[in-house]
Amino acid sequence: MSFQQQLDLYPQAEIVQQITAATPQQIDQALQRQRLNIDDFSTLLSPKITDKQLELMAERAHRITRQRFGRTILLYAPLYLSNECYNGCKYCGFNAENKFHRKTLTLEEIEREAKILRSQGFRHMLLLTGEAPKIAGIDYLEEAVKIIKQFCGSVSIEVFPMDTTGYQRMVAAGVDGLTVYQETYDPELYQQLHPYGPKSHYGYRLDAPERAGQAGMRRIGIGSLLGLGECLSDVFYSGLHALYLARKFWRTQVTISFPRLCPADGGFQPNSIVDDRQLTQFICAMRLLIPDAGLVLSTREKAQLRDNLLPLGITQMSAGSCTAPGGYGEEDKDAEQFSISDERSPAEVETLLKSRGYEAVWKDWDGAFLNKAAND
């Protein structure tokens, strides 16, 4: 069964009704289960959850995270290679109709950016582009990865969706992780928000994580952009999607992100507001649903909130981020995809983690591990 077929079993209107109709007794029952099923997960997303129930869920999420991950937080840096884009996404600063300086890094500029991130301590880098494959396509990415791999052990990509062959080329080049947000799992709203460009193909994007899994990607990250649509159903579908991928590609680590819509060029306003309490609830519920998943929180969120959410399930964080191509080596930030909220340096984030009793992990993976395993 494909994920689209599984998705069809959970119509949005029914899911939202099921979540909002959950009773306090059902929430208590879900909290008592050793392992959640998908119906328990929907129950724990209920807006009716009390402060006491949320506190119990947070305590359990903290306990599970400590058991599975210890007191470690993986730090990574986003590295934007290009802001060229053919899409008309109404909420994105890279929208093809937005008028600003477009830039695609040269190989020399890529090396400069990678060296800067390396000097800050990063060994995990996430490469990002807009969706303009004729300008920053697979050939370009292969060259970029070749350079960046000299400076870090793990390279992930958050770029345009590829077919299985494309992802196989990325794996062969040294990429070990993929991040691809569905943005919203509501197909009608998706079409409204993506009126033209390659990203307008809902189904092709939905299947991208599965194609990456088939290509042998070691880490696959998904999520929805909270605020675009009905957040209750989008978080539910993100959990459903993560479960599907974890079961089908059991050797691959699945990660889930919780990005909230931020201001961007073009002035798009969120269709719904996810407050801090609700975001906390979503993160804790996801940890209870998938104990071994990596949960990611980016610099979209304010420093204080990120600090407070640390014990509740988060295992990966970006630090010192810039969302403009070449932004680490240049002062010009006019071409940012979105504004960040946590402006602390990587060193400041590491200091904070230590003060809270956590270890900042700069490197937990290297392709050499595979070579060693093959030779043993």
GUFIMAR-667261 format. One line per 10 residues: their letters; for each residue y, z, x of C-alpha. Coordinates in steps of 0.2 Angstrom, whole numbers, plus 5000, padded with zeros to 4 digits. Each point is the difference from the previous one (the first is absolute). Example, Ala and Ser with C-alpha at 12.3 -4.5 7.8 and 13.67 -1.06 7.14 Angstrom:
BEGIN
as = 4978,5039,5062  5017,4997,5006 $
END
This chain:
BEGIN
msfqqqldly = 5000,5000,5000  5017,4995,5007  5014,5012,4999  5009,4990,4987  4985,5001,4989  5000,5019,5003  5019,5001,4996  4997,4991,4983  4989,5014,4995  5015,5012,5000 $
pqaeivqqit = 5014,4992,4989  5017,5007,5005  5005,5006,4982  4984,5009,4999  5002,5008,5017  5017,5006,4997  4995,5007,4983  4985,5009,5008  5011,5007,5014  5014,5006,4988 $
aatpqqidqa = 4987,5007,4987  4992,5012,5013  4999,5018,4994  5003,5015,5010  4981,5004,4998  4995,4983,5007  5011,5002,5015  4992,5017,5003  4983,4993,4999  5005,4985,5012 $
lqrqrlnidd = 5007,5013,5013  4983,5009,4999  4989,4985,5005  4994,4999,5018  5002,4981,5000  5011,4991,4988  4995,4984,4990  5013,4987,4995  5003,5009,4983  5003,5017,5008 $
fstllspkit = 5013,4991,5011  5009,4993,4985  5000,5017,4993  5009,5007,5016  5013,4987,4998  5006,5008,4984  5018,5004,4998  4995,5015,4990  4993,5009,5016  5007,5017,5001 $
dkqlelmaer = 5008,5008,5016  4985,5011,5002  4988,4986,4998  5010,4989,5013  5000,5015,5012  4981,5001,4998  4998,4982,5003  5011,5001,5016  4990,5014,5007  4984,4990,4997 $
ahritrqrfg = 5008,4984,5008  5005,5010,5015  4983,5008,5002  4991,4983,4999  5012,4992,5012  4998,5014,5013  4981,4998,4998  5000,4981,5003  5015,4997,5012  5004,5017,5008 $
rtillyaply = 5018,5003,5004  5004,4982,5006  5013,4987,4995  4999,4983,5006  5017,4993,5005  5003,4981,4999  5015,4989,5001  5004,4984,4990  5006,4985,5011  5008,4987,4989 $
lsnecyngck = 4998,4983,5008  5009,4989,4987  5010,5001,4984  4998,4982,4996  4992,4999,4982  4997,4987,4987  4998,5012,4986  5011,5005,4985  4995,5018,4999  5014,5008,4990 $
ycgfnaenkf = 4999,5017,5008  4998,4995,5018  5014,4999,5013  4991,4985,5008  5002,4990,4983  5002,4981,5005  5016,5000,4990  5009,5014,5009  5013,4995,5012  4998,5008,5017 $
hrktltleei = 4995,4996,5018  4982,4994,5001  4991,5004,5016  4983,4997,5007  4997,5008,5017  4996,4990,5015  4985,5005,5010  5012,5008,5013  5008,5010,4986  4983,5006,4994 $
ereakilrsq = 4996,5006,5017  5016,5009,5001  4998,5009,4984  4982,5005,5004  5005,5007,5017  5013,5011,4991  4988,5006,4987  4987,5004,5014  5014,5010,5010  5002,5010,4984 $
gfrhmllltg = 4981,5005,5000  4993,4988,4987  4983,4992,5002  4998,4995,4982  5012,4986,4995  5001,4991,4983  5006,4982,5001  5010,4994,4985  5008,4984,4994  5006,4992,4984 $
eapkiagidy = 4989,4986,4993  5005,4984,5009  4984,4994,5008  5008,4984,5006  5012,5010,5011  4990,5016,5003  4982,4995,4997  4983,5004,5007  5003,4991,5016  5016,5010,5003 $
leeavkiikq = 4991,5016,4996  4986,4997,5012  5013,4998,5014  5009,5015,4994  4984,5011,5000  4995,4994,5017  5017,5007,5007  5000,5016,4990  4982,5004,5004  5006,5003,5018 $
fcgsvsievf = 5010,5015,4994  4989,5008,4987  4983,5003,4995  5001,4996,4981  5009,4986,4991  5001,4998,4982  5008,4987,4989  5010,5000,4984  5004,4981,4998  4996,4986,4988 $
pmdttgyqrm = 4982,5000,4992  4988,4989,5009  4983,4993,4996  4984,5007,5008  5001,4988,5015  5018,5006,5003  4995,5018,5000  4986,4996,5012  5012,4992,5012  5011,5016,4999 $
vaagvdgltv = 4985,5011,5004  4995,4989,5014  5018,5001,5007  4999,5019,5000  5006,5005,4983  4990,5015,4993  5010,5004,4985  5008,4992,4984  5013,5007,4988  5003,4990,4984 $
yqetydpely = 5008,5008,4985  4997,4993,4983  5017,5006,4996  4995,5002,4981  4983,4997,4992  5008,4994,4984  4998,4981,5000  5014,4996,4988  5013,5011,5008  4994,4994,5017 $
qqlhpygpks = 5004,4982,4995  5017,5005,4994  5004,5008,5016  4992,4986,5011  5007,4984,4991  4997,4988,5015  4993,4999,5017  4982,5003,5007  5001,5019,4994  5001,4994,4982 $
hygyrldape = 4981,4998,5000  4994,5017,4994  4981,4997,5001  5001,4993,5018  5009,5016,5006  4989,5011,4990  4984,4993,5009  5009,5001,5017  4993,5017,5005  4982,4994,4996 $
ragqagmrri = 5002,4985,5010  5006,5011,5015  4985,5011,4998  4988,4985,5000  5009,4994,5016  4996,5017,5008  5016,5009,5000  4998,5018,5005  5014,5007,4990  5006,4994,4983 $
gigsllglge = 5016,5008,4992  5005,4997,4982  5013,5008,4988  5012,4996,4986  5019,5000,5001  5004,5015,4989  5015,4996,4989  4996,4982,4997  4990,5003,4984  4990,5013,4991 $
clsdvfysgl = 4997,5012,5014  4985,5009,4991  4990,4984,4999  5005,4994,5017  4994,5016,5008  4984,5000,4990  4996,4982,5005  5004,5004,5018  4987,5013,5000  4988,4989,4991 $
halylarkfw = 5003,4986,5013  4998,5012,5014  4983,5007,4993  4994,4982,4998  5005,4995,5018  4992,5016,5008  4984,4997,4991  4999,4982,5004  5005,5001,5018  4994,5017,5005 $
rtqvtisfpr = 5003,4998,5018  5018,4996,4998  5013,5014,4998  5010,4998,4984  5018,5007,5000  5012,5002,4985  5019,5000,5001  5012,5007,4987  5016,4990,5003  5014,5004,4988 $
lcpadggfqp = 5013,4986,4996  5015,5001,5012  5017,4991,4999  4999,4983,5007  5012,4985,5001  5001,4992,4983  5003,5016,4990  4983,5001,4991  4999,5017,4990  4983,5008,4998 $
nsivddrqlt = 4992,4998,4983  4993,5018,5001  5004,5015,5010  4987,5010,5009  5007,5017,5004  4994,5011,5015  4989,5011,4989  4991,4985,4993  4998,4992,5017  4992,5016,5006 $
qficamrlli = 4988,5000,4985  4995,4982,5004  4997,5004,5018  4989,5015,4996  4990,4991,4986  4997,4986,5012  4993,5012,5013  4988,5008,4988  4994,4983,4994  4997,4993,5018 $
pdaglvlstr = 4998,5014,5012  4998,4988,5015  5014,4988,4997  5015,5000,5011  5016,5004,4990  5016,4993,5007  5018,5005,4998  5014,4989,5008  5018,5003,5005  5005,4994,4983 $
ekaqlrdnll = 4999,5019,4995  5013,5013,5006  4995,5011,5014  4999,5016,4990  4988,4993,4988  4989,4992,5013  4999,5017,5009  4995,5009,4983  4987,4987,4996  4991,5002,5017 $
plgitqmsag = 4987,5013,4994  4996,4991,4984  4990,4985,5006  5011,4989,5011  4991,4994,5016  5011,4986,5006  5019,4999,5002  5012,4987,5007  5015,5007,5011  5016,4993,5007 $
sctapggyge = 4998,4985,4989  5011,4984,5000  4997,4987,4986  5010,4986,5009  4993,4988,5012  5005,5005,5018  5007,5016,4993  4993,5011,5013  5009,4991,5014  5016,4995,4991 $
edkdaeqfsi = 5014,5009,4990  5000,4987,4986  4991,5007,4985  5008,4988,4987  4983,4991,4998  4990,5015,4994  4987,4998,4987  5005,5017,4992  5009,5016,5006  4990,5014,5007 $
sderspaeve = 5003,5019,4996  4992,5009,5014  5010,4995,5015  4993,5013,5013  4994,4993,5016  4981,5000,5004  5003,5014,5012  5008,5010,4987  4986,4997,4988  4987,5005,5013 $
tllksrgyea = 5010,5016,5003  5000,5004,4981  4981,4997,4999  4997,5012,5014  5011,5013,4992  4989,4999,4984  4984,5001,5010  4995,4982,5000  4995,4988,5014  5009,4983,5001 $
vwkdwdgafl = 4987,4987,5003  5007,4985,5009  4984,4991,5003  4983,5002,4991  4993,4982,5002  4999,4987,5014  4990,4984,4999  4991,5006,5016  4991,5012,4989  4990,4985,4993 $
nkaand = 4997,4992,5017  4993,5017,5006  4989,5002,4985  4993,4982,5003  4996,5004,5018  4991,5017,4997 $
END
